[in-house]
Amino acid sequence: MSDRNLDLFERAKQLIPGGVNSPVRAFRAVGGTPRFVQRAQGAYFWDANGQRYIDYIGSWGPMILGHGHPAVLEAVQKAATEGFSFGAPTEREVELAEEIVKLVPSLEMVRLVSSGTEAGMSTIRLARGATGRKTIIKFEGCYHGHADALLVKAGSGLATFGNPTSAGVPPEVVQHTLVLEYNNVAQIEAAFAEHGADIACVIIEPIAGNMNFVRASVPFVKRIRELCTQHSALFVFDEVMTGFRVGLGSAQGHYASLIPGFEPDMTVMGKVIGGGMPLAAFGGKRAVMEHLAPLGGVYQAGTLSGNPVATACGLATLKEIQKPGFFEALSATTRSLVDGLKAAADAEGVPFSVDCQGGMFGFFLMPELPQNYATVMKTEGAKFNALFHGLLDRGVYIAPALYEAGFVSAAHTADDIAATVAAAREVFASLR
Ligand SMILES: Cc1ncc(COP(=O)(O)O)c(C=O)c1O
């Protein structure tokens, strides 16, 4: 039988570098042929061969309601008939901004953009413009989009500036980016002691989903908050992945429940706020946001920003997730998945650890949850790849790389979870 996925991949590779429009889709880490998606509905998608998969990627986070939710579909169809793009303001942009600001107390103003990368890049520029400082701090294993200044890994020593992780980024472009170890309080204290007066912002994934799933510890978040306040630097929560995904108050709501009064100064949003359409946002306090053009001197713009179809999709999605009990049910489903996977791994004697928050989860083929990137990367790649392909062969689609988080949607049923756990147990048995 011909393999349509393979045929499409071969065609794609002739015209698109690596055959994909975003690298992780190429299956380079796990090997094999990427699945070309034909259509999706609820918790499932079907590939080009007509094979069905239970989808735990959900477009890397946005599809919190599952695919093709009727209310979202209706909103998008209606918006599309009214016009695709105007390059002029619309009521829906105001409504979406109102909705986001209502749900996230640290936000007084937001600017809508089209991708998380754009939102992260603009946030850094704004933080530098508002503070008049150059230095930014990020953490190893956190991804904030592919803006030049953020494609950087740690330098050779503590509190030294980083090196580019991509060709095409001159070292001069990252010379003001300091990369520190996640969850390392001593390092951030040393960095502020040495560079405090130059630090524009500290940007963090509060629950990092780009090194699988690693939480920032409460003492770590608390200490960064104190240091930023003390040195007048801005604390930026990159909630592109966690925003409206780990709870209605996002990750900052979760940390505020553990650290009374906690708020970041700025927030980057994406994924869920667009419901699967190209939409992202960044925001913060009025005094900072008013540095943005046309009010202030920090330039930022976009032809498709606040797109009317994307805002309709985002608004309809945000409406659904505010229904009573939504996050309780989603969290229970995610919890049942990770508990089931853990029990299956234990039964088969496979070292395994799990964590989750709201509709986001991670699992590790190691007995203890890692606290930083270096530990995450100790995972045995070959074992992960065998697990990935074993699940894929059984119709379960997880991220094709061990450093990615997983996502559960409101459309996943108890039967889907049971089928996933049963498939995993079979694969675990072969991993021993
Ligand atoms: C935390 C985080 N920030 C920023 C981005 C970049 O977003 P985008 O892919 O929409 O450019 C991502 C993408 O996965 C992300 O996970």
The ligand as an ORCA input file, in Angstrom:
! r2SCAN-3c Opt
* xyz 0 1
  C       6.836     29.899     25.898
  C       6.853     30.243     24.445
  N       7.145     31.501     24.071
  C       7.150     31.871     22.782
  C       6.864     30.972     21.775
  C       6.877     31.419     20.346
  O       5.588     31.422     19.847
  P       5.304     31.265     18.275
  O       5.672     29.864     17.899
  O       3.827     31.572     18.142
  O       6.153     32.262     17.570
  C       6.550     29.657     22.116
  C       6.249     28.660     21.066
  O       6.092     27.501     21.291
  C       6.540     29.284     23.481
  O       6.260     28.041     23.869
*
